[in-house]
Amino acid sequence: MKLLDVFKFKNDQMKMLHLTWIAFFVSFFTWFNMAPLATTMMESSNWLTREHLGALAIINVALTIPARIVIGMLLDRFGPRLVYSGLLILMSIPTFLFAFGDSWTQLMISRLLLSSIGASFVVGIRMVSEWFPPKDVGFAEGIYGGWGNFGSAVGAMILPWLALTMFGGDEGWRYAIALTGAICFIYGIIYYLLVRDTPEGKVFIKPKKSGALEVSSWKDLVLLIIWTLPLGGALAVLAWRLAGMGFISTTVLYATYTVIGLTMIYQIYKILHVNIPILRRGVPEDDKYAFKNVAALNSTYFANFGAELAIVSMLPMFFQLTFSLSPAAAGIIASSFAFINLFARPLGGVLSDRMGNRKNTMLIYMVGITIGLISMGFIDSSWPLALAIAVTIFTSIFVQGAEGATFAIIPMVKKRLTGQVAGMAGAYGNVGSTLYLTLYTFVSPQTFFFVLAGGALVSFFMCYLWLEEPDNAFAEDYYESSVDIANAIHTEPEIPLKRVASDK
C-alpha cells in the first residue's frame, strides 16, 4: 500500500478507511468541544468559575476508561458498523444536554456521559483491521488514528469562530456545541448506511463468549485480573481529584469508591466466568496466544498516548511561563504537538509495515520517546525558543509514531479479540494520562518530563522482554486458528470453507 493509494476513493478498502477516520474525527471534534470555548462559557455566566471548568475537564475523561473496555466487548460481538453508528447517535444526546445546561448538575452529568465517546477510537481499529491485510494494516491504522485524532485540533480552531462570529452573543457557545452534537447524530446515520463490517466474501469472526477477554492459560488468567485492577484505580484517582477540588463531598467520594470496587469485583467475576470453562476444556495449541503481548502493548499506550494527553494539557502554560510568551503565542507553539499527528502516527504505521520487524520498530520508537522527553526536561528560559520548539516536535514525532506502531500490532495479537485488546490498550492510555496529570500537580514541569521519560523507559524494557513478533506479521491474510474457522462456519454456514480466510 502506497500513499497515493489513499486517494483512490472508488476502492472499497479506501472508502471504508475514509468513512471510518471521519467517524473518529467527528468523535474527537465532539469530545473536545468544551476546551476552546471554556473562557467564553465563563464570561457568559455569572456563576461558572475556573474551578468548575477544571472539574469538567477531569469529568470529560472519567468514563472513557470503562467505556473503552465495554465498547471493545460490544464491538467483537456486534461488529463495528452497528457499534460506531450507535455510539455516535447516542452521544449526541449528552452533547445537546451540555450545550443547553443551565446548572452545575446538568453540566456535570451530561459531560460525564459524553466522556464515553472517547471509546470511539477502539471501534475503528477493528473496522480497519477487517479491511486491510497484515502487510498494510499499520499504515491504514495510522491514517485512521492520526487523521481522526486531528478532530480535536480542528475544533480548537473553528469552534471559537462559530461561537463568537457565526452565532454571536452570550449564547453563541451553546449553539456551537449543539452543532457538534448535530454533526455527531447525522454522521452516525451516514456511517450506518454506507459501511460494511467486512469485504465481500469475508466473515466477521466473533468470540465464543463475550463479557471478558479470552485467555489461553491459567497463568494468563491471573495476569488479566492483575492488569484489570489499575483501570478501576485510575477512576478512583479521578474521584479523589474531584473531591480535593471540592466538587464532590466525602460521602459521594466513598460512594464512588464503593461503586468502583463493586464494578471491579463484577469484572473479575466475568473474567472467571468466561475463561474457566474454556481453560478446563483446554485451548487448542493453534488457538493459544500469550497475554504478555497484551500487557506489553498496554504499557506502550500508557507511555505514549498517556504522555501525549498529559503534555498537551500542560504545554501551553509551560511555554508561556518559561519564555514569557503571550497566551496566544504559547498556544500556537504548543499546538504543534497535536498537529504532528497528521503525519507522525501514519509514519509509525508505515515503518511498522516496512521495517520487517514490528517489535524492533516499537523498541526504536520507545527509545526515541525516552530521549525526547529527557531533552524536554532540560528546557529552561536560557534555551533559544527555536531549539525548544524543535525538541518538542522531535518528541512529538516519536510519541505519536509509537501510537501508530502500537496499533499496527494489536490486530495481530488475536484477530477475533481485536476489539477487546484495543479497548484495554486504549484504556491504559487514559490511565497513563490520569496518573501523569495527577503527578504533575506535585512536581515541576522539568521533573514531570523526566517522569514521563521514566515511563517510556519502563515500557521499552517490558516490550523487549514480553512482546513477540506476531504470526503472519507481513502476510496477505491474518493468522486463523481452528477455532476461528469453526466460529466462521458457525456464523455463516453458507460460505464455503475455502473463502473463510480470504479478504481479497
N, C-alpha and C positions, 0 to 999 in steps of 0.2 A: 504494500500500500504506500503510495506516494502522496505528497502534499497536494498535488493537483487533483488527485482522485477525490479529495474532499469536496470539490466544486462540481462533481458530476451528479447533478441534482436529479437526473432521471433514474439513477441507480437506486434500487430498493434499499440496499445497505445504507447508502448515504442519506436517503430520505429519513430512515429511522434514526440515524445519528443526529441529523439536524433537528428533527422534531423533538428528540429527547434532550439535547443540550438546551434547546429553547425552553422546554419544560423546567429544567433545572434553573435556567436564567430567570424565569418568571417566579420560581420559588424563592430565590435569593433576593430578587427585586422586591418581593412582598415581605419577606422575613426581616430585612434590614431597612424597612420604610420609615422607621422612627428616628434613627440616628441623625440623618441630615436635617430633620425637622424639629429636633429637640429644643433648640433655643426659641424657635418660632412658637412651639407649643407653650413654652413657659411664659413668653411675652404676652400671649393672647389669653392667659389665665391669671386670675388673681390669687390662686391657691397652689398651683403646681410649682415645685421647687427643684433645685438641682439634686437634692437628695431623693426626691420622687423619681426623677429621670435616671439616677444611678441605680435605684432599686429596679426600675423597669428594664434596664439593660441586663441586670442579673436574671430577672424573670424571663427575659427573652431567650435564654438558652436552657432554662430549667428542665423542660420536658423533652428536649432534643435527645438526651441520653437514653431514657427508656423508650422513646418513640422509635429510635433507630433499631433497637432490638425487636420491638413489636412489628414494625414495618418489614424488617428482614424476614420474619416468620410468615407474615401475610403474603409477602412477595413470592416466596418459594412455594406457597400453596396456591395462590390465585393468579399469579403472573403479573408482570409489570404494567401492562396496558390498563387493567382494571384498577390496580392499586395506585398508580400515578394519577390517573384521572380522578379517582375518588378522593385522593388526598388534596389535590388542588381545589376541587369543588368544595370539599368540606372546610378547608382552611380559609376560604373566602368569608365564611360566616364570622369567625372571631375578628377578622380584619375589619369588617363593617362595624362590628360592635365596638372595636377600639377607636375607629375613626370618629364615631359619634358618642363616645363615652363622656359623661359629664360628672363622674365621681371617681374617686380613687379605687373603689372596689371594682367598678366596671372596667377601668383601665387595667387593673392588675389581673383580673380573671381572664379577660379577653387576650391579654398579652401572654399569659401563661399557656392558654390553649393554642395560640398562634405559634408558640415556640416549637410545637410538634412538626411544623413544616420543614424544619431543619433535617428531618429524616428523609426528605425527598431525594437527597443525593444517592442514597442506597439503592433506590429503585432503578435508576438509570444504569448503575453498574451491572446489574443482571441483564437489563434490556440490551445493552451494548454487547455484552459477552455472548448473548444468543445470536447476534447478527454478524459478529466478526470472529474469525478463527484465531487460534493462539498466536500465530505469527504476526498478526496485525492488531491484536486486542490492546496492546499497550498504547499505541498511537491513538486509537479510537477512544479509549477510556480517558486519555489525556485531553483530547479535544472536548469530550463531554464535560470533564471536571473543570478544565481551565476556562473554556468559553462560558460555561454555565455560571461558574463562580463570579464571573465579571458582572453579573446582575446587580450585586451589591454596590459596585463602583458606579454603574450607570445610575442607580437610584440616588447615590450621593450627588451626582452631577445634575440630574434633571428634576428631582422632586422639589428642591427649593424653588426652582423657576416655576414649576407648576403651581406651587402653593402661593408664592408671592406675586407672580406676574400673570399667569393664565387665569387662576381663580381669584386671587387677591383677597384682601380683607382679613379680619381676625379669624374667620372660619376657613380660610384657604387651605390650611394644612389638613383639615378634616377631609376635604374633597380630594386632595392629592392622595391621601392614604386610602380613601374609599376607592379611588381609581385603581390602585394596585389590587384591591380585592376583586374588582370587576374583571380586570385582566386575568387574574388567577382563575376565576369562575369560568370565563369564556374559553380560556386555553385548555382547561380541564376537559371541556366538551370536545374541543377540536382534537385533542390528543386521543381521546377515546375513539373518535370517528376515523382517524387517519392512520393509526399504527396497528401493527400485528405483533404478537409476542415473539414469534419465530418466523424464519423464512419458510417459503413453500416447501412442504415435504419434510420439515423437521418437527420433532415432538418436543414440547416443553416438559422436561423431566422434573417430577416433584419428589420431595422426601416422602418416605412411607408414613412418617408421623410428623406432625407439626407441634409447636409449643416449646421446643428447645432444640439446640444444636445436637445432631447425632455425633457420637464419638466412636472410636474403634477399639478401645481397651479400657480396662478398669483404671489404669494409671491416668489416662486422658480424662476419664470421668472426674477424678479428683482435681485435675488441673483446670477443667472447665468450671467447676464450682469455685475454685480459688480465684480465677480470673473474672468471675461474675461479681464477686463481692465489692471490688472497687467502684463498680458502676453505681451501686447504692451509696457508697461512701462519698462520691462526688456530689450526689444530690443532697446528702446531709451537710456537706460543706456550704452549698448554696443557701440552704435554710439557715445555717449558722450565721452566714454573712448578712442575710436579711434581718435576722434578729439583732445582730450587732449594730445595724444601721437604724434600728428602732421601728421597723415596719411590720414586724410580727412579734407578738408577745411571747413570753416564756412558755405559756400554756400551749400556744399554737406551735411553737418550736418543738416541744416534746411530743405533741400530737403528730407532727410531721415526721419526727424520728420514728415514732411507732408505726406509722403507715409505711415508711421506707423499709423498716425491719420486717414487717409482715409481707411486704411485696418481695423482699429478698428470700424469705422463707418459702413463699409460694413458687418463686422461680426455681429455687433449688429442688423443690418437690417435683416440678415439671421436668427438670433435667433428669432426675432419678426415674420418673415415670416413663419418659421416652426411652432412656438408654438401658435401664436394667434388663428389660425383656430382649432388647437387641443383643446385648453382651452375653446374656445367658444362652441364647440360641447360637451365638458365635457369628462373628463377622467374616464373610469370605475374604480370603487373602487379597484378591484383586480389588476389593472394595475398601480396604483399610487406608486410612491417612493418619498422619501424625499431628496431633493438636499443637505440638510445639511450633509448627508453622504459623498457626493462627496467633499464638502468643507472640511470636516474633513480629508479625505484621501489626498486631495491636500496639506493640512498643514503638514501631516506626511511626504510626499515625499519631500516637501520643506525642512523640518527639517533634514531628514536622508540622502537622496541622494544628496541634495544640500550641506549638510555639508561634505559628502564623497568627492565630486568633489573638494570642496574648500580645504579640508585638504590635499588631495593627491597633490594638486598644490603647497602647501607651506611647507609640512612636510620635504622634503629633506633638504632644506635650514635651516629650524628651528633646526633640529638635528645637522647639520654641524656647525652652528654658536654657538648653546648652549653648545655643548660638544666638540668643536674644533676637529671635525672629518674630514677625507678626503671626498671629494665629492662622491667617490665610496662607502665608508663605510656608509655614510649618506643615499645614495640612496638605498642600500641594506636593511638597517633598515627601512626606510620609506616604502619600497615596501611590508613590512609585512602587512600594512594596506589593500592593494589590494589583497594579497594572501589569506587573511581570507575569501574573497568572496566565495572561493571554497566550504566551508562547512557552513559558518555563514548564508548566505542567505537561502540555503536549510533548515538549522536548524530552522530559523524563520518560514518557511512554515510548517515544521513538527510540531512544537509546536502549531501553529495556528490550525492545524488539530487535534491535540491530547489533548489539554488542556481543551476542552469542551466549551470554550467561546472565540471567536475570538477578541472581543472588549477588554476583560481583557488582552489577550496576547499582544495586541497593547499597552495598557497602561503600562504594565510592561516593555516593550522594551523602551518606551519613557522615563520612569523614569531612566532606565539603561543608556541611551544616556546622559541624563542630568547630572547624577553623573559622568560618564566617562569624559565628556567634562569639567566639573568644575575641576576635578582632573588634567586634562591636562593643565588647566590654571595655576596651581601651579608649573609646571615643570620648573626648572631652573638648572643652572650649578652645584648647590650643591647636586642635586639628584644623586644617583647611576644610571649609564646608564641602567643597567638591569631593575631597577624599572620603569624608564621612558618608556622603551620598553614594559614592562608588562602592564602598564596603557594604552598605545597606543593600544595594542592588545585587552585589555578588552573593550575599547571604540569601536574599530572596530567591535567586535563581536555583540555589541548591535546596532550599526549604520546599519550594513548590514543585521542583523537579522530582524530589523524593516522594511527594504525594502521588505524582504520576507513576513513578516506579512501583509504589506500593500496590496501586490498583491495577497494574499490569500483571501482578502475580496472583491477586486474590481470586479471580475466576478459575484459576488452575489448582487451587488447594483441594477443592471438592466441588465439581461443577454444579451438581444439583443442590448444593447448600450455599451457593454464591451469595444469595440474599442475606442469609444469617451471618456468614463470615464477614461480608461487607458491613452489615449492621453493627457487629461487635467491634470491628476495627474503627468504623466511623464514630461509634460511641466513645471509644478510647481517645479519639481526637478531642472530643468535648471534655472528657475527664482531664486531659492534659491542660486545656485552656483554663478550666476551673481551678485546678491546683496551682498552676503557674500564676494566674492573676491574684489568687489568694496570697501566695508567697510575695508577690510584688508589693503588697501593702506593708511588708515588713523590712524590705531591703532597698538599697539604692538602685537606680537604673543599671549602673555598671555591674553591680553584683547580680542583678537579675539576668543579664545576658550571660554571665558565667554559669548561673544555674541552668539556663536553657542549654548551654553547651554541654554541661554535665549530663543532662537528659539525653541528648543526641549521642554522646559517647557511650552511655549505658546501652542504648538501643543498638549501636554498632556491634557491641560485643554479644548482645542477645541474638542478633541476626547472624553473626559469624558462627555462633555455637549451635543455633537451633534451626535456622532457615535452610531448607533444602531446595535444590533446583527442581522445579516442577516437571512431572512427566509431560511429554509432548509440548514442551515449552515453546517450540517454534514450528509446530506441525500445522497441517491443514485442518485437522479436527481435534477436538478435545478428547482426552482420555475418557473412555466409558467402561465401567466395570460391568460384571454380570448382573448386579443389582440395578444399575442404571438401565440396562437393556430390558430387564424384566419389568421395571417400572414403566418404561416407554411403551412396551407392548400392552401392559395393563391399561395405560392411559388411552392409547389409540390402537386398538387391536386390528383395525382395518389397514394400517400402514405396514407394508412388508418389512421384515426384519432388515433386509439389505439397505433400506432407506433410513433406518432409525438414526444411524450415526453420521448421516450426511447433512451438511449445511450448504452444499454447493448447488 
